[in-house]
Amino acid sequence: MKYTLLLMLILGAWTARAQDEAARFKAAGVVHYSDFGAKGDGKTDDIDAIAATHAFANLHGLRVKADDGATYYIGGKHLTAIIRTETDFGKAAFIIDDTEAEKRDASVFMVSSALKPFKLEMIRSLKRNQKKINATLPGPCLITVTNANVKQYIRYGLNQNNGSSQTDIFVVDKNGNVDMNAPIIWDFDKITEITALPIDEKPLKISGGRFTTIANKAESKYNYYSRNIAVRRSNVTLEGLEHHIKGEGEQGAPYNGFISIGDCSYVTVKNTILTGHKTYSTIGTADKPVSMGSYDLSVNRALNVSFVNCSQTNDINDSKYWGILGSNFCKNLLYDHCTLSRFDAHQGVANATIRNSTLGHMGINAIGTGLLLVENSCIRGKNIVNLRSDYGSTWQGELVIRNCIFVPANGNPVSASLIGGSNSGQHDFGYICYMPEKITIENLRIEDSAHPEAYEGPAIFANFNPEMTNASYQEKFPFIKTKQVVLKNVTTASGKKLRISDNAFIFKGVKVNAGSVSGK
């Protein structure tokens, strides 16, 4: 199809031929990339035709279907295909060439809503766990609120920074009732911006496709590439996608998620195969060498996001590849039947669940609030859960570990601890830091037979502050310790019993109920 006809179809400049073509597409209820001139030969840049196909489909409410057997080459041109209708990438292959990208942070595909956000000018403050906001809305909405006068998540360490503006995100119905499964988690004494984004209530499905990224060869600095599939609409399912990576060399800029989910709710990624990115190093903000995070999955300011039956092409225990997920400002994240190298919540998650899954060398890393549940899973990282020290090792809520196997450091000799983290009590993170108030560990097998010579047995807690060995140590910003640990049926391969910590003084006030703990 000639480009002029393509434009007429999209813009509605109806020649007789354009009318015939449009009628044919509408009768079929589906359009193909080849209908708009895509070659699918793996060499011709097809991004113009792909974007045009989706533009026409969006205008007329039609499904989009890739041509089975086609290989669509997508070069470095700055153009994003907007997806608003059901899309089946099917058995087609897509090559995304990042070696000469015009705009590194522009998505290739964006799943978006036709609904527009709007400001809520009359709401000037909010309280933690508030059940209702004073607003009448057109329907369910995603609310994002900011107080730029308050800084939180003031990062400590090699990537230190001055923090982020206080932020929260939650769902309300048309009457302003807050979904208490993802409650407001901060007090907002003042609001500098509050936005409502109407939620598409009709589900949208994106399926299939084998995507291959030809990796960038840029300098190894924090210039993130986002040549990806971005989901910016609620009620979306992505199913059956594959993502592969080729051409990673001696240097490269990091990636911010091939599947990037943000500013939305109720998103499921399932039956999907991903790939971990090679780890490169650079100089961090503390002027010291640091490994750069590079992600195939990214979730930011999103609620109710599930990853189901997802895996990756490379070894989840190979430390050459960075952990696969990074997230910020999220609520209700789920891994179910996943085999992935890492789960990570940087700037907080409210409620997270890992079940029926295997986690690799980077394990479970999180800070946040609510319930952190790990069950029916195998964890092969340094700890079962690492509470991120760069954000204060804070979890304001409860931790439950149930029916799990822990293989410390993937079976390498290490003095095992179940819960990792550190907090000196001398840094202001912008909030009070808590350890989980209650920790329940039930039916846990610790495979620690390969241990160091002087190994004394696995510890519940790592040494969170080696300098705090007696009452003379003063925390400028007190770190609120765990109140209770409940243990039931914990066994070790080493034959050594579970201990509290290498630094028992820190945890002297913790009540431990040991129902059944044995070394065998």
Phi, psi and omega in degrees: 000134181289154184297327180295321177293321177302314179296320180295322179296318182289316187273352177080024176274091198275095164281170179299319181293318179298321178297319180295316180296316181297318179297321179296316180296317182294322179295323179284334182076008185209148173235150179248155178299326179294334177298335182248021169100005179293134180277320181065028183262003179079001182234317180286134179288115186259009187296325179299313181293321179296314180296321180294321178301313180292324179298317179293316180299319179297320182294327187245006177067039183255152173287156175242134180230124173288158180275118179303134180091347179282152171237111184265119176271131178237110183277203187272006183299140179278093178204130181249129175276122182268123181254120176230004179229164180306133184229130178241103177286346172055225182263013180285156176250146179231126176254117180253108186267110183262009185289336179221050181290131178292324181221104189294334184257021177259125180295150174278316174237141174228118175276111189228170179254149172278349179283144187251141176287158177213158183277150174246086190289336189275349181267117188247350178203160178216156177239148175306134180064017175300136188267343185208143172251154184276080181203143172252125191238161181290345181171191177304139183223151171265121183256127175242126185233143183222141167238101184290349181277349180243130178252132178231173182053047178284102194289144180244144173111207188292337176247039183302148177207182183266012174091178179241153177299142179306127188222143171216158180215134183203166181252139174232157173273185185296341179264003178089007178286128183281135172290108187283358170287343175221071191287167171294130187251356180231153167276127176250099177290333177216148179239124177266338176202135174219127187233140175248128176244112178304141183264127172293120183273343177277125180296149178232133182242134174239126187222157172073189176096136174245108185255136177233122175267124168274110193296149176293159178241027183289169177299145182283081176227171181282059172249085190293139173265137179228047177274087199214190167256111181259132177253114181233031180223144178276162180061059182234139171240127171251125186221135171077020177278153170233140174230125179240160181229134176231155169083016176289124185247214183287336178218161178178148174280152184285167180246148184251035176101118173290320167258114184242116185248126182201152177054050182199175179216158177061065179238133179236131173246119184220157179050046187238141180248129185238179180220132175286145180270149176299142180272125173246161179242157179211189175260122182280182183291346176269011179062033176229154179300141180211144174285137182269131173291132180219122197240146169263341175236132179222132180227121182222132180049058182220150182238149171055058181250126184239137171245117188235125179055052178250146180215182180226158186284329182260168186297124182292348180253009180269112185286357173293339184249135182289155178301147201276337184240137167230142181214156177214144172053051183240165175219141176057067174263143184224131161252129176220122183056048178248147172235097189220159186283337183198150162243134183213128173242106182286280184270051167089137170226140173257106180076121177216144181228129171243117180221148175054036189229165173238126179250137187269215196296337180260356168058213182252118178238129184199152158226159178156212185219168174086220184253125170252110186246125176236116183216149177052043186226161175245124182247124186244019178272188180293325176231167169291311175229128172255116176276114192302120182287334180290346175240023171091007180049046186258131168220107182269087182164222189232145175241128178235125176240118189220131174057052185235161171243131178245119176249092187303129178050038178057031176091003176280155180298120181201148174278104193286141168225141185284321184237117182258164177148176175199150177201116182282345185076011182249355183246137177270110180272356181095006179198163173289134180263135182235146160270160179307129183298319178228136178237125178244124179236115187226130178058063181244130173251125180254113182269079186246031182293330177268090186232164177296164185298320184266023185297130181258000182113161182291146178254147174295313183244142168292173176280094187290340179203092183301338181278344183267085184246354176203178187289351180285342181285130182247124175272119178293324177235091189306136178261113186283119187275164176300140178269321188216138172238126178249120181245137177210122177057061174254124181234155181233144176286335182286341186085002181260144183279159178289136177244171182285311184182161169295336179241084185292337182300317183303324189252022182297335181269001182278129177272121181250119175259104185259092181290318180201102179230125182213157174253110179197000000 
